[in-house]
C-alpha cells in the first residue's frame, strides 16, 4: 500500500518520526524493546519497516511528533512574546549599573 494521502508537511513529519523511531530502536536494540513489552524479539523485527512507517504516518496525521525524552517543548507564540519583551527591555539598558537595585 504505497499510495499516500498525506500533505507534504505531514509526509515530511512522518519521515522524521520514522527516522527517530529507527535511530532509537537501533540504539536500544530489538531485544530490549521486545522484553519490555513482553513479546519475542522477532515480533519487533517483523514490525520493521512497514508497521513503524505506518505508526509514523499515523502520528503525523494526528499532528504529533517524536522527540527524545530529554527535549523540552515550548509554545512558539509564548516564546516569541518573551523574546520580544526581553529585546525591548534590553534596549533600555546601557550599563551593568542599571541592573543593580537598592
Buried (B, 14 or more C-beta within 10 A) or exposed (E): EEEEEBEEEBBEBBBBBBEBBBEEBEEEEBEEBBEEEEEEBEBBEEBEEEEBBBBBBEBBBEEEBBEEEEEEEEEEEEEEEEEEEEEEEEEEEEEEEEEEEE
